[in-house]
Amino acid sequence: MEESQRRKKILALLAKTYPDAYCALHHETPFQLLIATILSAQCTDERVNKVTPELFEKYPDAKSMSKARITSLESLVRSTGFYRSKAKSLKESSIDIVERFDGKLPRSIEELTQLRGVGRKTANVLLGNAFGINKGVVVDTHVGRLSRRFGLTKEKNPVKVEKDLMEIVPKKNWTLISHQMIFHGRALCKAQRPQCGNCPFALELCPSAEL
């Protein structure tokens, strides 16, 4: 099978297997998605979803969170890890949103990454899921791992992995492909014990399954 054909089949099977893949972080507004994504660094989505209900009840928007006491934020997000740094990011990014962007989240990677705690991955999450703007591919640990196992990239740097995926995946699917890979990574293609025996991609499509 030609390499280009194999890659197309992988993308098609991901779409068929996970047609309803979605962002697992619970949120009601773009701002809440931003906050949840900042908290998800070095933390599971499940843990973040346990923390955010109380956090958003007290501080539902940028204006209220910008006025929050840092000790209150630290207490609320402590279980997500690195809580002091994250609490500072929540407060300072909220202040910037209020003072620099009139309380509304900017819609460009350049402006979003000026906010504390926001890198390219977080900006891509927000743009794709909150605003439907496909500017890039979100590369988390699942996406990076599966991209290498599928032979879609040889890179380990997330930015380079993203670049390779953007050349393979149609732009309209840049947001969705991340969710599909994350779903597959959690279901079967686990980091330590991939369940290749139950995987629809093995052996024909996935070069790593033979290993």
MOTA-V557889 format. One record per pair of residues at least 4 apart in sequence whose ideal C-beta (glycine too) atoms are under 8 Angstrom apart, sorted by the first residue. I is the first residue (numbers start at 1). J is the second residue. Records with the same first field share a line. If there is no record, write none. Layout:
BEGIN
I: J ; J
END
This chain:
BEGIN
1: 5 ; 6 ; 9 ; 204
2: 6
3: 7
4: 8
5: 9
6: 10 ; 151 ; 205
7: 11 ; 150 ; 152 ; 168
8: 12
9: 13 ; 205
10: 14 ; 150 ; 152 ; 201 ; 205 ; 206
11: 15 ; 168 ; 169 ; 173 ; 177
12: 16
13: 17 ; 200 ; 201 ; 205
14: 18 ; 177 ; 180 ; 181 ; 184
15: 19 ; 173 ; 176 ; 180
17: 180 ; 184 ; 200
18: 179 ; 180 ; 183 ; 184
21: 176 ; 179 ; 180 ; 182 ; 183
22: 179
23: 27 ; 33 ; 125 ; 129 ; 179
24: 45 ; 49 ; 182
25: 33 ; 36 ; 37 ; 40 ; 45 ; 48 ; 49 ; 52
26: 36 ; 49 ; 52 ; 53
27: 32 ; 33 ; 35 ; 36 ; 52
28: 32 ; 56
29: 33 ; 60 ; 61 ; 130
30: 34 ; 105 ; 126 ; 130 ; 131
31: 35 ; 61 ; 62 ; 97 ; 105
32: 36 ; 52 ; 56 ; 60
33: 37 ; 125 ; 126 ; 129 ; 130
34: 38 ; 93 ; 105 ; 115 ; 118 ; 122 ; 126 ; 130
35: 39 ; 52 ; 55 ; 56 ; 65 ; 90
36: 40 ; 48 ; 49 ; 52
37: 122 ; 125 ; 126
38: 86 ; 89 ; 90 ; 93 ; 117 ; 118 ; 122
39: 43 ; 48 ; 51 ; 52 ; 77 ; 80 ; 86 ; 90
40: 44 ; 45 ; 48 ; 80
41: 82 ; 86 ; 117
42: 81 ; 82
43: 47 ; 48 ; 80 ; 81
44: 48
45: 49
46: 50
47: 51 ; 79 ; 80
48: 52 ; 80
49: 53
50: 79
51: 55 ; 76 ; 77 ; 79 ; 80
52: 56
53: 57
54: 58 ; 76
55: 59 ; 73 ; 76 ; 77
56: 60
58: 64 ; 68 ; 72 ; 76
59: 64 ; 65 ; 68 ; 73 ; 94
60: 64
61: 65 ; 103
62: 66 ; 94 ; 97 ; 98 ; 103 ; 105
63: 67 ; 94 ; 98 ; 103
64: 68
65: 73 ; 90 ; 91 ; 94
66: 91 ; 94 ; 95 ; 97 ; 98
68: 72 ; 73 ; 90 ; 91 ; 94
69: 73
70: 74 ; 87 ; 88 ; 91
71: 75
72: 76
73: 77 ; 87 ; 90 ; 91
74: 78 ; 83 ; 84 ; 87
76: 87
77: 83 ; 86 ; 87 ; 90
78: 83
79: 83
80: 86
81: 86
82: 86
83: 87
84: 88
85: 89 ; 117
86: 90 ; 117
87: 91
88: 92 ; 116
89: 93 ; 116 ; 117 ; 118
90: 94 ; 117
91: 95
92: 96 ; 115 ; 116 ; 117
93: 97 ; 115 ; 116 ; 117 ; 118
94: 98
95: 99
96: 100 ; 101 ; 114 ; 115 ; 116
97: 101 ; 103 ; 104 ; 105 ; 115
98: 102 ; 103
101: 105 ; 106 ; 111
105: 112 ; 126 ; 130
106: 111 ; 112
107: 111 ; 127 ; 131 ; 133
108: 112
109: 113 ; 120 ; 123 ; 124 ; 127 ; 135 ; 136
110: 114
111: 115
112: 118 ; 122 ; 123 ; 126 ; 127
113: 118 ; 119 ; 120 ; 123
114: 118
117: 122
118: 122 ; 123
119: 123
120: 124 ; 136 ; 159 ; 162
121: 125 ; 138 ; 139 ; 140 ; 158
122: 126
123: 127 ; 135 ; 136
124: 128 ; 135 ; 136 ; 137 ; 138 ; 175
125: 129 ; 138
126: 130 ; 131
127: 131 ; 133 ; 134 ; 135 ; 136
128: 132 ; 133 ; 134 ; 135 ; 138 ; 174 ; 175 ; 178
129: 175
132: 175
134: 171 ; 172 ; 173 ; 174 ; 175
135: 174
136: 162 ; 166 ; 174
137: 143 ; 162 ; 165 ; 166 ; 169 ; 174 ; 175 ; 177 ; 178
138: 143 ; 175 ; 178
139: 143 ; 144 ; 147 ; 158 ; 159 ; 161 ; 162 ; 165 ; 178
140: 144 ; 178 ; 182
141: 145 ; 191
142: 146 ; 181 ; 182 ; 184 ; 185 ; 186 ; 189
143: 147 ; 161 ; 165 ; 178 ; 181 ; 182 ; 185
144: 148 ; 156 ; 158 ; 161
145: 149 ; 185 ; 189 ; 191
146: 150 ; 181 ; 184 ; 185 ; 189
147: 152 ; 153 ; 161 ; 164 ; 165 ; 181
148: 152 ; 153 ; 154 ; 155 ; 156 ; 161 ; 208
149: 189 ; 194 ; 206 ; 207 ; 208
150: 201 ; 205 ; 206 ; 207 ; 208
151: 206 ; 207 ; 208
152: 164 ; 165 ; 168
153: 160 ; 161 ; 164 ; 165
155: 160 ; 161 ; 163 ; 164
156: 160 ; 161
157: 161
158: 162
159: 163
160: 164
161: 165
162: 166
163: 167
164: 168
165: 169 ; 174 ; 177
166: 171 ; 174
169: 173 ; 174 ; 177
170: 174
173: 177
174: 178
175: 179
176: 180
177: 181
178: 182
179: 183
180: 184
181: 185
182: 186
183: 187
184: 188 ; 189
185: 189 ; 190 ; 191
186: 190
188: 194 ; 195 ; 198 ; 199
189: 194 ; 195 ; 199
190: 194 ; 195
194: 199 ; 208
195: 199
196: 202 ; 203 ; 206 ; 209
197: 202
199: 206 ; 209
201: 205 ; 206 ; 209
202: 206 ; 209
203: 209 ; 210
END
